[in-house]
Amino acid sequence: MGDDFIRHIELLGYEKRFFPSQHYVYMFLVKWNDLSEKLVYRRFTEIYEFHKALKEMFPIESGDINMEKRIIPPLPAPKWFDGQRSTQSRQGTLAEYCYALVNLPHKISRCLHVVNFFKVRPDDTNPVTDSQIKKPEVFLLPKDSKKNPTDITGPIVLQTYRAVADYEKSSKSEMAIKAGDMVDVVEKSESGWWFCQLKNKRGWVPAAYLEPMDGPDESEEQEPNYAGEEYIVQKSYTAMEEDELSLKEGDTIEVIHKLLDGWWVIRKDETTGYYPSMYLQKAGEANTSVKSELRNRSAPPRRSTIRNAKSIHKQSRKQISQETYRRNSKKYIQSRRNMKEKFQNKANVIIEKNEQEENKPKAQPAVPPRPSK
């Protein structure tokens, strides 16, 4: 058994490919013990052959000897012809199979057979294509499919974004891009890291380096919530720019504006500023392994720190100043109102005191004593 093992397998969806002939491949995001994330593509026939071999390796756990001792999950055999409908409807079963597989005892889930099957192959990073044939169609699994595995997804057209500047990757899971590159966005994360594909390359790219083709992307962002949402700081951060905040793990803050680049506007007491969203967790929410993994990454770059950014749009993004955030903040407005009432009450007390002093009867002068004879 090797040192590498798989921590999580997530089914993202499937691709409809047209070379060398029309066929379907499932897309898996495989998370390894070194915290790296790899995208691999497998046909269902391959997955089924892998499953059969796994059952032969572990006859007791597969129920071949005694069905009561079976722990390896079942997997239906492929049909004579796997069309799009069967590929779609099988996704729930396949997602459950992968989840169960990774959670089997280590002697099964970490055996070489499992590890080698999900390792990246050359055709995962550089699939065989024909420039004369249209590019693959991508069908993503809905985010809420975990709650309802029988959900069937429809075709989702991936959004195409343009790179506004060069970006050099700093880890294996990221993807380098050049200014002007057109990338397809597979997944948009609130952290400000987006999973993208560019021709035969795939990886995470900072959202700050991407712009939509039809104009600035304010329409994708939520409106500011000046009432604020309570969040807990899960990882300390020291401010690098003047408009950022330095906070310690465990601090309680309020989020007032969630921005696409992963840098949210937060409020701590009477101060507002930017903070990496990936280091925050909503108050009352349970901590998950996925969120913990995410915090091990570095925060994505901010839009304002990108040099030589070249946009194709004449109209730039609207920016709200920290003073505007602060003045519109419900907490700030309330504190000003309380201060005003306090000063008003103080003024009323002074006026009442002055009036009382004016209304007091003035002391009469004492009658001098009569002189003696």
Phi, psi and omega per residue, in radians:
M1 nan 2.325 -3.089
G2 -1.430 3.065 3.135
D3 -1.341 -0.500 -3.119
D4 -1.292 2.486 2.999
F5 -2.628 2.812 -3.059
I6 -1.669 2.302 3.126
R7 -1.647 -0.545 -3.087
H8 -2.809 2.503 3.045
I9 -2.205 2.135 -3.130
E10 -2.050 2.197 3.072
L11 -1.420 2.050 -3.124
L12 -1.534 -0.516 -3.078
G13 2.676 -2.587 3.111
Y14 -2.582 2.867 3.107
E15 -2.063 2.465 3.017
K16 -1.764 1.986 -3.074
R17 -1.892 2.742 -3.028
F18 -2.122 0.110 -3.134
F19 -2.371 2.370 0.008
P20 -1.278 -0.320 3.009
S21 -2.592 2.960 -3.085
Q22 -1.124 2.234 3.085
H23 -2.750 3.036 -3.075
Y24 -2.175 2.440 3.063
V25 -2.266 2.482 3.100
Y26 -1.524 2.519 3.131
M27 -1.790 2.148 3.120
F28 -2.094 2.343 2.983
L29 -1.722 1.932 -3.057
V30 -1.785 2.143 -3.134
K31 -1.823 2.165 -3.030
W32 -1.754 2.999 -3.099
N33 -1.155 -0.366 3.107
D34 -1.553 0.246 3.132
L35 1.246 0.127 3.067
S36 -1.373 2.701 3.140
E37 -2.202 2.198 -3.094
K38 -2.151 2.471 3.089
L39 -1.744 2.159 3.133
V40 -2.218 2.707 -3.114
Y41 -2.147 2.276 -3.139
R42 -2.411 2.412 3.002
R43 -1.297 2.714 -3.128
F44 -1.181 -0.587 3.117
T45 -1.068 -0.653 3.091
E46 -1.131 -0.762 -3.113
I47 -1.097 -0.690 -3.113
Y48 -1.201 -0.682 3.091
E49 -1.123 -0.688 3.067
F50 -1.056 -0.772 -3.127
H51 -1.088 -0.762 3.139
K52 -1.092 -0.740 3.129
A53 -1.137 -0.647 3.130
L54 -1.126 -0.696 3.117
K55 -1.120 -0.668 3.123
E56 -1.176 -0.590 -3.140
M57 -1.234 -0.559 -3.087
F58 -2.241 1.302 -3.059
P59 -1.120 -0.570 -3.138
I60 -1.218 -0.866 -3.097
E61 -1.202 -0.349 3.126
S62 -1.560 -0.091 3.091
G63 1.473 0.185 -3.132
D64 -1.187 -0.507 -3.126
I65 -1.632 -0.824 3.123
N66 -2.491 2.023 -3.061
M67 -1.089 -0.443 -3.131
E68 -1.185 -0.385 -3.109
K69 -1.682 0.165 -3.108
R70 -1.249 2.237 3.055
I71 -2.192 -0.314 3.070
I72 -1.273 2.192 -3.051
P73 -1.150 2.635 3.109
P74 -1.334 2.782 3.085
L75 -2.541 2.160 -3.113
P76 -1.163 2.590 3.133
A77 -1.243 2.647 3.103
P78 -1.164 2.695 3.117
K79 -1.460 2.952 3.115
W80 -1.015 -0.725 3.096
F81 -2.302 2.043 3.134
D82 -1.581 1.821 3.088
G83 -1.639 -3.003 -3.088
Q84 -1.183 -0.637 -3.106
R85 -1.118 -0.803 -3.138
S86 -1.193 -0.590 3.098
T87 -1.123 -0.730 3.114
Q88 -1.131 -0.914 -3.000
S89 -1.181 -0.321 -3.104
R90 -1.471 -0.154 -3.022
Q91 -1.082 -0.737 -3.141
G92 -1.052 -0.793 3.127
T93 -1.076 -0.744 -3.093
L94 -1.192 -0.667 3.112
A95 -1.113 -0.731 3.114
E96 -1.172 -0.657 -3.139
Y97 -1.077 -0.801 -3.121
C98 -1.122 -0.713 3.130
Y99 -1.077 -0.808 -3.136
A100 -1.149 -0.661 -3.100
L101 -1.068 -0.817 -3.099
V102 -1.184 -0.448 -3.101
N103 -1.659 0.156 3.046
L104 -1.269 2.882 3.071
P105 -0.915 2.608 -3.037
H106 -0.980 -0.569 -3.116
K107 -1.096 -0.391 3.093
I108 -1.730 -0.947 -3.024
S109 -1.154 -0.403 -3.109
R110 -1.959 0.247 3.132
C111 -1.273 2.806 -3.090
L112 -1.054 -0.569 -3.125
H113 -1.067 -0.764 3.133
V114 -1.246 -0.834 -3.103
V115 -1.040 -0.822 -3.090
N116 -1.175 -0.590 -3.110
F117 -1.148 -0.628 -3.077
F118 -1.700 0.096 3.058
K119 -1.253 2.673 -3.110
V120 -1.192 2.294 3.079
R121 -1.821 2.847 3.113
P122 -0.985 -0.648 -3.103
D123 -1.367 -0.113 3.015
D124 -1.314 -0.714 -3.124
T125 -1.575 -0.401 -3.114
N126 -2.450 1.261 -3.087
P127 -1.134 2.564 3.131
V128 -1.233 2.147 -3.113
T129 -2.334 2.958 3.063
D130 -2.229 2.130 -3.083
S131 -1.081 -0.358 -3.118
Q132 -1.425 -0.265 -3.091
I133 -1.817 2.531 -3.084
K134 -1.086 2.680 -3.065
K135 -1.260 2.781 -3.082
P136 -1.023 2.612 3.041
E137 -1.675 2.334 -3.077
V138 -1.831 2.333 3.097
F139 -2.151 1.990 -3.068
L140 -1.666 2.572 3.088
L141 -1.360 2.280 -3.131
P142 -1.055 2.631 -3.118
K143 -1.117 -0.554 -3.087
D144 -1.520 0.190 -3.089
S145 -1.204 -0.342 3.122
K146 -1.168 -0.582 3.113
K147 -1.295 -0.568 -3.111
N148 -2.339 1.498 -3.049
P149 -1.073 -0.316 -3.123
T150 -1.432 -0.047 3.118
D151 -1.008 2.393 3.122
I152 -1.931 2.197 -3.113
T153 -1.486 2.676 3.027
G154 -1.822 3.077 -3.134
P155 -1.165 2.367 3.086
I156 -2.080 2.115 3.120
V157 -1.431 2.086 -3.119
L158 -1.169 2.418 3.112
Q159 -1.326 2.422 3.108
T160 -1.769 2.261 3.117
Y161 -2.119 2.780 -3.128
R162 -1.953 2.414 3.095
A163 -1.364 2.281 -3.110
V164 -1.596 -0.204 -3.130
A165 -2.811 2.906 3.071
D166 -1.235 2.457 3.049
Y167 -2.339 2.167 3.098
E168 -1.688 2.228 -3.099
K169 -1.214 2.595 -3.130
S170 -1.995 0.008 3.062
S171 -2.630 2.903 -3.075
K172 -1.124 -0.533 -3.077
S173 -1.381 -0.166 -3.139
E174 -1.580 2.988 3.137
M175 -2.281 2.291 3.106
A176 -1.398 2.481 3.109
I177 -2.370 2.770 3.095
K178 -1.990 2.657 3.107
A179 -0.969 2.274 -3.136
G180 1.676 -0.229 3.112
D181 -1.098 2.479 3.084
M182 -1.820 2.020 -3.088
V183 -2.029 2.611 3.044
D184 -1.677 2.260 -3.109
V185 -1.615 2.051 -3.141
V186 -1.503 -0.724 -3.095
E187 -2.531 2.321 3.075
K188 -1.849 2.077 -3.141
S189 -1.796 2.530 3.104
E190 -1.101 -0.305 -3.105
S191 -1.205 -0.267 -3.074
G192 1.681 -0.019 3.030
W193 -1.780 2.178 3.132
W194 -1.965 2.398 3.125
F195 -1.518 2.071 -3.009
C196 -2.205 2.853 3.006
Q197 -2.308 2.466 3.133
L198 -2.366 1.837 -3.063
K199 0.976 -1.958 -3.099
N200 -1.737 0.089 -3.123
K201 -1.806 2.598 3.091
R202 -2.524 2.560 3.111
G203 2.921 -3.132 -3.111
W204 -1.492 2.408 -3.122
V205 -2.315 2.453 3.091
P206 -1.140 2.285 -3.136
A207 -1.058 -0.463 -3.122
A208 -1.094 -0.415 -3.102
Y209 -1.542 0.014 -3.060
L210 -2.071 2.509 3.071
E211 -2.323 2.527 3.105
P212 -1.234 2.788 -3.064
M213 -1.324 -0.459 -3.013
D214 -1.688 0.080 3.085
G215 2.466 3.076 3.125
P216 -0.952 2.636 -2.959
D217 -1.725 0.526 3.106
E218 -1.052 -0.531 -3.082
S219 -1.125 -0.401 3.133
E220 -1.425 -0.347 -3.063
E221 -1.543 2.652 3.078
Q222 -1.285 2.722 3.035
E223 -1.272 2.686 3.094
P224 -1.043 2.476 3.084
N225 -1.920 1.582 -3.005
Y226 -1.228 -0.240 3.052
A227 -1.281 -0.539 3.073
G228 1.542 2.511 3.029
E229 -1.988 2.352 -3.071
E230 -1.371 2.224 3.102
Y231 -2.279 2.763 3.099
I232 -1.975 2.363 3.112
V233 -1.314 2.134 -3.125
Q234 -1.726 -0.263 3.134
K235 -2.604 2.315 -3.128
S236 -1.185 2.651 3.097
Y237 -2.597 2.378 3.090
T238 -1.783 2.220 -3.075
A239 -1.025 2.359 3.092
M240 -1.835 -0.391 3.125
E241 -2.097 2.826 -3.079
E242 -1.101 -0.567 -3.068
D243 -1.620 0.243 3.081
E244 -1.781 2.848 3.118
L245 -1.995 2.521 3.026
S246 -1.724 2.181 -3.129
L247 -2.343 2.804 3.121
K248 -1.922 2.695 3.103
E249 -0.994 2.308 -3.140
G250 1.733 -0.244 3.112
D251 -1.113 2.531 3.055
T252 -1.791 2.250 -3.111
I253 -2.366 3.081 3.075
E254 -2.150 2.268 3.103
V255 -1.554 2.217 -3.131
I256 -2.026 -0.212 3.058
H257 -2.708 2.083 3.123
K258 -1.680 2.025 -3.082
L259 -1.865 2.665 -3.031
L260 -1.117 -0.519 -3.072
D261 -1.377 0.098 3.069
G262 1.499 0.072 3.092
W263 -1.924 1.863 -3.059
W264 -1.663 2.618 3.061
V265 -1.517 2.135 -3.095
I266 -2.143 2.871 3.117
R267 -2.194 2.253 3.037
K268 -2.162 1.954 -3.021
D269 1.026 -2.037 -3.120
E270 -1.815 0.158 -3.073
T271 -1.908 2.442 3.046
T272 -2.066 2.758 3.119
G273 3.086 3.082 -3.117
Y274 -1.533 2.574 3.099
Y275 -2.634 2.506 -3.121
P276 -1.119 2.183 -3.094
S277 -1.138 -0.471 -3.088
M278 -1.200 -0.235 3.122
Y279 -1.732 0.168 -3.114
L280 -2.033 2.663 3.066
Q281 -2.450 2.351 -3.105
K282 -1.068 2.392 -3.127
A283 -1.040 2.286 3.119
G284 1.637 -0.245 3.136
E285 -1.435 2.520 3.126
A286 -1.326 2.572 3.113
N287 -1.413 2.225 -3.128
T288 -1.924 2.811 -3.133
S289 -1.131 -0.570 -3.140
V290 -1.134 -0.749 3.134
K291 -1.170 -0.667 3.132
S292 -1.123 -0.702 3.101
E293 -1.080 -0.746 -3.089
L294 -1.049 -0.643 -3.099
R295 -1.231 -0.256 3.089
N296 -1.334 -0.284 3.083
R297 -1.372 2.859 3.059
S298 -1.455 2.711 3.128
A299 -1.166 2.511 -3.139
P300 -1.220 2.741 3.103
P301 -1.170 2.641 3.096
R302 -1.510 2.702 3.113
R303 -1.009 -0.715 -3.052
S304 -1.200 -0.269 -3.097
T305 -1.680 -0.058 -3.107
I306 -1.369 2.148 3.116
R307 -1.625 2.635 3.090
N308 1.015 0.575 3.089
A309 -1.248 2.285 -3.120
K310 -2.125 1.852 -3.136
S311 -1.652 2.660 3.096
I312 -1.613 -0.042 -3.090
H313 -1.747 2.393 3.107
K314 -1.248 -0.679 -3.137
Q315 -1.469 2.211 -3.140
S316 -1.587 2.957 3.124
R317 -1.155 2.481 3.078
K318 -1.367 2.357 3.138
Q319 -2.062 2.385 3.110
I320 -1.730 2.300 -3.119
S321 -1.339 2.743 3.114
Q322 -1.112 -0.543 3.109
E323 -1.124 -0.680 3.105
T324 -1.153 -0.771 3.091
Y325 -1.008 -0.774 -3.074
R326 -1.173 -0.772 -3.069
R327 -1.235 -0.515 3.126
N328 -1.522 -0.155 -3.105
S329 -1.095 2.345 -3.131
K330 -1.056 -0.643 -3.127
K331 -1.164 -0.711 -3.132
Y332 -1.146 -0.797 -3.125
I333 -1.061 -0.740 -3.137
Q334 -1.144 -0.729 -3.136
S335 -1.138 -0.662 3.089
R336 -1.133 -0.703 -3.139
R337 -1.137 -0.747 3.123
N338 -1.103 -0.691 3.139
M339 -1.133 -0.710 -3.127
K340 -1.115 -0.755 3.130
E341 -1.132 -0.635 3.140
K342 -1.118 -0.811 3.119
F343 -1.133 -0.644 3.141
Q344 -1.128 -0.770 3.125
N345 -1.110 -0.673 -3.141
K346 -1.127 -0.752 3.140
A347 -1.113 -0.699 3.132
N348 -1.113 -0.674 3.127
V349 -1.114 -0.743 3.140
I350 -1.112 -0.766 -3.132
I351 -1.088 -0.773 3.139
E352 -1.072 -0.709 -3.135
K353 -1.109 -0.769 3.134
N354 -1.100 -0.715 -3.127
E355 -1.134 -0.704 3.138
Q356 -1.095 -0.705 -3.140
E357 -1.159 -0.639 -3.141
E358 -1.208 -0.620 -3.089
N359 -1.413 -0.166 3.130
K360 -1.154 2.399 3.088
P361 -1.128 2.350 -3.102
K362 -1.284 2.431 -3.128
A363 -1.141 2.317 3.121
Q364 -1.431 2.509 3.127
P365 -1.151 2.533 -3.118
A366 -1.263 2.540 3.118
V367 -1.327 2.180 -3.141
P368 -1.166 2.631 3.127
P369 -1.206 2.597 3.123
R370 -1.260 2.507 3.127
P371 -1.200 2.587 3.121
S372 -1.296 2.804 3.118
K373 -1.149 nan nan
